[in-house]
């Protein structure tokens, strides 16, 4: 597929601190890419650069074939950006905030109204449109920022934690809308909600200290860990002595104790029975097992021991 975004050896500095250096990758047109990583990984800065809010110190970025620095004005109309922090004017109504952005992109009132009403229905915002921004919840403001980013019908959406502050209904409304656009628009987003990322991506980029350390679909990224299962066993009482006895089993990987429960990973399911046999004198309350997810992958990747 044709690349929508291309980065070539891109670097960004903040004073004497290197936020990232030598980033090189492409994003296919119409794909949905999730970026995850720690607070200092460089995720938000990367989105700001792609949105044209900040410039890279070196390297090249192309948006639909256009150089992001040399052709900034042309590119602006092709990109919709939702920053991490709420930046709506608190004394304007939600509709006025959105209309102002539409006017900046040269849209007429009819076009703005049609898109505004359609997206407001999708996002459950109709009843709030005439409310001042300072009078509504943070989740409603975040949905308004998503709508604002869509008002000029951009080809690319850049979303920094798009469902922050939202309740379950608002989260669902937002993702239903974004998923419906996959294929028609290129969507790149950062999120701290790993369940959200697992359910909405064509590709995951894992950033650490300004570098991309993992890149691919979750199912492919988990291939090297496919033989592992995660287990949790709860006892009526889990003493330190019993816990130490259980973790002596070399098949028990990355064990951790939480209250009366032990959590661990194992390559074979029979390790669960070995643990239960080891604790034969203790009273078993419950146990569970499930496949690995994104959180497990990140913990294994960033831990010194790994799995």
C-alpha positions as CSV (number, residue, x, y, z in Angstrom):
1,X,0.0,0.0,0.0
2,X,1.0,3.6,-0.5
3,X,2.6,5.4,2.4
4,X,0.6,8.2,3.9
5,X,3.4,9.3,6.3
6,X,7.1,8.8,5.9
7,X,9.8,9.6,8.4
8,X,13.5,9.5,7.5
9,X,16.1,9.7,10.3
10,X,14.0,12.2,12.3
11,X,15.4,13.7,15.5
12,X,14.1,16.1,18.1
13,X,15.9,17.9,20.9
14,X,14.7,19.8,24.0
15,X,17.7,21.9,25.0
16,X,20.5,19.4,25.6
17,X,18.1,16.5,25.9
18,X,17.5,14.2,22.9
19,X,13.8,13.2,22.9
20,X,14.3,10.9,19.9
21,X,16.9,10.4,17.2
22,X,17.0,8.6,13.9
23,X,13.3,7.7,13.7
24,X,12.6,6.0,10.3
25,X,9.3,4.4,9.5
26,X,6.3,4.7,7.2
27,X,2.6,4.6,7.8
28,X,0.3,3.0,5.2
29,X,-2.6,5.1,3.9
30,X,-5.9,4.2,5.6
31,X,-4.3,2.3,8.4
32,X,-4.8,2.7,12.2
33,X,-1.6,2.9,14.2
34,X,-1.4,2.9,18.0
35,X,1.7,4.3,19.8
36,X,2.3,3.1,23.3
37,X,5.2,3.6,25.8
38,X,6.2,5.3,29.0
39,X,5.6,9.0,29.9
40,X,9.0,10.0,28.6
41,X,9.0,7.9,25.5
42,X,8.4,10.8,23.1
43,X,4.9,9.8,21.9
44,X,3.2,13.2,22.3
45,X,6.2,15.0,20.8
46,X,6.1,12.8,17.8
47,X,2.4,13.6,17.2
48,X,3.1,17.3,17.6
49,X,5.8,17.1,14.9
50,X,3.5,15.1,12.6
51,X,0.8,17.7,13.2
52,X,3.2,20.6,12.3
53,X,3.0,22.1,15.8
54,X,6.7,21.5,16.3
55,X,9.6,21.1,13.9
56,X,12.2,18.3,14.0
57,X,15.8,19.3,14.5
58,X,16.9,17.0,11.7
59,X,15.6,14.4,9.3
60,X,12.7,14.5,6.9
61,X,9.0,13.9,7.2
62,X,6.6,13.6,4.2
63,X,2.8,13.8,4.5
64,X,1.2,12.4,1.4
65,X,4.4,13.1,-0.5
66,X,4.8,16.7,0.8
67,X,7.7,17.8,2.9
68,X,6.2,18.8,6.3
69,X,8.5,21.8,6.8
70,X,8.6,23.2,3.2
71,X,4.9,22.6,2.5
72,X,3.4,23.3,5.9
73,X,0.4,25.3,4.8
74,X,-0.7,22.7,2.3
75,X,-0.3,19.9,4.8
76,X,-2.3,21.6,7.6
77,X,-5.6,21.1,5.7
78,X,-4.8,17.4,5.4
79,X,-4.3,16.7,9.1
80,X,-6.6,16.8,12.1
81,X,-4.9,16.9,15.5
82,X,-6.2,16.3,19.0
83,X,-3.6,17.3,21.6
84,X,-3.3,15.7,25.0
85,X,-4.4,18.7,26.9
86,X,-7.8,20.4,26.6
87,X,-7.3,23.6,24.6
88,X,-10.8,24.8,23.9
89,X,-11.8,28.4,24.7
90,X,-13.7,28.0,28.0
91,X,-15.9,31.0,27.3
92,X,-17.1,30.0,23.9
93,X,-19.8,27.3,23.4
94,X,-18.7,24.0,22.1
95,X,-20.3,24.8,18.7
96,X,-18.5,28.2,18.6
97,X,-15.1,26.4,19.3
98,X,-15.8,24.0,16.4
99,X,-17.0,26.7,14.0
100,X,-14.0,28.9,14.6
101,X,-11.7,26.0,13.5
102,X,-13.9,25.5,10.4
103,X,-13.6,29.1,9.4
104,X,-9.8,28.9,9.8
105,X,-9.9,26.2,7.1
106,X,-12.0,28.3,4.9
107,X,-15.2,26.3,5.2
108,X,-18.6,27.9,4.7
109,X,-21.4,27.8,7.2
110,X,-23.4,25.1,5.4
111,X,-20.5,22.7,5.2
112,X,-19.6,23.3,8.9
113,X,-23.3,22.8,10.0
114,X,-23.7,19.6,8.1
115,X,-20.6,18.0,9.4
116,X,-21.1,19.4,12.9
117,X,-24.6,17.9,13.3
118,X,-23.6,14.6,11.8
119,X,-20.6,14.1,14.1
120,X,-22.3,15.5,17.1
121,X,-25.0,12.8,16.8
122,X,-22.3,10.1,16.4
123,X,-20.5,11.4,19.5
124,X,-23.6,12.2,21.7
125,X,-22.8,15.9,21.8
126,X,-26.0,17.5,20.3
127,X,-27.4,18.5,23.7
128,X,-24.1,20.2,24.7
129,X,-23.4,22.2,21.6
130,X,-24.7,25.5,23.0
131,X,-23.1,25.0,26.4
132,X,-19.9,27.1,27.3
133,X,-16.9,24.9,27.3
134,X,-16.2,25.7,31.0
135,X,-19.6,24.2,32.0
136,X,-19.2,20.7,30.7
137,X,-17.2,17.6,31.7
138,X,-13.7,16.9,30.6
139,X,-14.9,13.8,28.7
140,X,-17.4,16.0,26.8
141,X,-14.6,18.5,26.0
142,X,-12.4,15.7,24.7
143,X,-15.2,14.5,22.4
144,X,-15.6,18.1,21.2
145,X,-11.8,18.2,20.3
146,X,-12.3,15.0,18.3
147,X,-15.2,16.6,16.4
148,X,-13.2,19.8,15.9
149,X,-10.3,17.8,14.4
150,X,-12.7,16.2,11.9
151,X,-14.6,19.4,10.8
152,X,-12.3,20.1,7.8
153,X,-12.5,16.4,6.7
154,X,-8.7,15.7,7.0
155,X,-7.1,12.7,5.4
156,X,-5.0,12.0,8.5
157,X,-6.0,12.0,12.2
158,X,-3.5,12.4,14.9
159,X,-5.0,11.8,18.4
160,X,-3.2,12.1,21.7
161,X,-5.1,10.0,24.3
162,X,-8.4,10.6,22.4
163,X,-10.7,9.0,25.0
164,X,-9.1,10.6,28.2
165,X,-11.6,11.5,30.9
166,X,-14.5,9.7,29.1
167,X,-17.0,7.4,30.7
168,X,-17.8,4.0,29.1
169,X,-20.6,5.4,26.8
170,X,-18.5,8.2,25.5
171,X,-15.5,5.9,25.0
172,X,-17.7,3.6,22.9
173,X,-19.2,6.4,20.9
174,X,-15.8,7.8,20.1
175,X,-14.2,4.5,19.0
176,X,-17.3,3.5,17.0
177,X,-16.8,6.7,15.0
178,X,-13.0,6.3,14.6
179,X,-13.2,2.6,13.6
180,X,-15.8,3.5,11.0
181,X,-13.2,5.8,9.4
182,X,-10.4,3.2,9.2
183,X,-9.5,2.8,5.6
184,X,-10.8,6.2,4.5
185,X,-8.5,8.1,6.9
186,X,-5.0,7.3,8.3
187,X,-5.3,7.3,12.1
188,X,-2.4,7.5,14.4
189,X,-3.1,7.7,18.2
190,X,-1.4,7.5,21.5
191,X,-3.1,5.8,24.5
192,X,-2.4,4.7,28.0
193,X,-5.4,2.3,27.8
194,X,-3.8,-0.9,26.6
195,X,-7.2,-2.7,26.2
196,X,-8.2,0.1,23.9
197,X,-5.1,-0.4,21.8
198,X,-5.6,-4.2,21.6
199,X,-9.1,-3.6,20.2
200,X,-8.2,-0.9,17.7
201,X,-5.1,-1.2,15.7
202,X,-3.6,-2.4,12.4
203,X,-0.2,-1.9,13.9
204,X,1.4,-1.0,17.3
205,X,4.5,1.1,17.7
206,X,6.1,0.6,21.2
207,X,8.4,3.6,22.0
208,X,11.0,3.6,24.8
209,X,13.4,6.5,25.3
210,X,12.7,8.0,21.9
211,X,13.2,4.7,20.0
212,X,10.7,2.3,18.5
213,X,11.5,-1.0,20.2
214,X,8.6,-3.0,18.9
215,X,6.6,-2.6,15.7
216,X,3.7,-4.7,14.3
217,X,0.3,-6.2,14.9
218,X,-0.2,-7.5,18.5
219,X,-0.7,-11.1,17.3
220,X,2.7,-11.0,15.5
221,X,4.5,-9.2,18.4
222,X,3.2,-12.0,20.7
223,X,4.5,-14.8,18.5
224,X,7.7,-15.2,20.5
225,X,5.7,-15.5,23.7
226,X,2.9,-17.7,22.3
227,X,3.9,-20.8,24.4
228,X,3.4,-18.9,27.6
229,X,0.2,-18.6,29.6
230,X,-0.4,-16.4,32.6
231,X,-1.8,-17.9,35.8
232,X,-3.2,-16.6,39.0
233,X,-3.8,-18.7,42.1
234,X,-5.6,-17.4,45.2
235,X,-5.3,-19.1,48.6
236,X,-7.1,-18.5,51.8
237,X,-3.7,-17.7,53.2
238,X,-0.5,-17.1,51.3
239,X,2.4,-17.0,53.6
240,X,5.9,-15.8,52.7
241,X,7.2,-19.3,53.3
242,X,4.7,-20.8,50.9
243,X,5.3,-18.1,48.3
244,X,9.1,-18.8,48.4
245,X,8.4,-22.5,48.1
246,X,6.3,-22.1,45.0
247,X,8.8,-19.8,43.2
248,X,11.6,-22.3,43.6
249,X,9.9,-24.2,40.7
250,X,12.0,-23.1,37.7
251,X,8.9,-23.4,35.5
252,X,7.2,-20.6,37.4
253,X,8.2,-17.4,35.5
254,X,8.0,-13.8,36.7
255,X,6.1,-14.5,39.9
256,X,4.5,-11.8,41.9
257,X,2.5,-11.8,45.1
258,X,-0.6,-9.7,45.7
259,X,-2.3,-10.2,49.0
260,X,-3.4,-13.8,49.1
261,X,-2.7,-14.5,45.4
262,X,0.3,-15.4,43.3
263,X,0.6,-14.4,39.7
264,X,3.0,-16.0,37.3
265,X,3.7,-17.2,33.8
266,X,4.4,-20.7,32.5
267,X,5.1,-22.5,29.2
268,X,3.0,-25.5,30.1
269,X,-0.4,-25.6,31.8
270,X,0.7,-28.4,34.0
271,X,2.8,-25.9,35.9
272,X,-0.5,-24.8,37.5
273,X,-1.0,-28.3,38.9
274,X,2.5,-28.4,40.1
275,X,2.0,-25.1,42.0
276,X,-1.3,-26.5,43.5
277,X,0.5,-29.7,44.6
278,X,3.3,-27.7,46.2
279,X,0.7,-25.9,48.2
280,X,-1.3,-29.0,49.0
281,X,-1.6,-28.1,52.7
282,X,-3.0,-24.6,51.9
283,X,-6.7,-24.0,51.2
284,X,-7.2,-23.0,47.5
285,X,-9.8,-20.3,46.9
286,X,-9.7,-19.7,43.2
287,X,-7.4,-20.0,40.1
288,X,-7.5,-18.6,36.6
289,X,-5.5,-18.6,33.4
290,X,-5.5,-16.5,30.2
291,X,-3.5,-15.7,27.1
292,X,-0.9,-13.0,27.1
293,X,-1.9,-9.5,26.2
294,X,-0.2,-6.2,25.4
295,X,0.5,-5.4,29.1
296,X,2.3,-8.8,29.4
297,X,4.3,-8.1,26.3
298,X,5.5,-4.7,27.6
299,X,6.4,-6.0,31.0
300,X,8.4,-8.8,29.4
301,X,10.1,-6.4,27.0
302,X,11.1,-3.8,29.6
303,X,12.0,-6.1,32.5
304,X,15.6,-7.1,32.9
305,X,14.7,-10.7,33.4
306,X,12.0,-10.9,30.7
307,X,10.0,-14.1,30.6
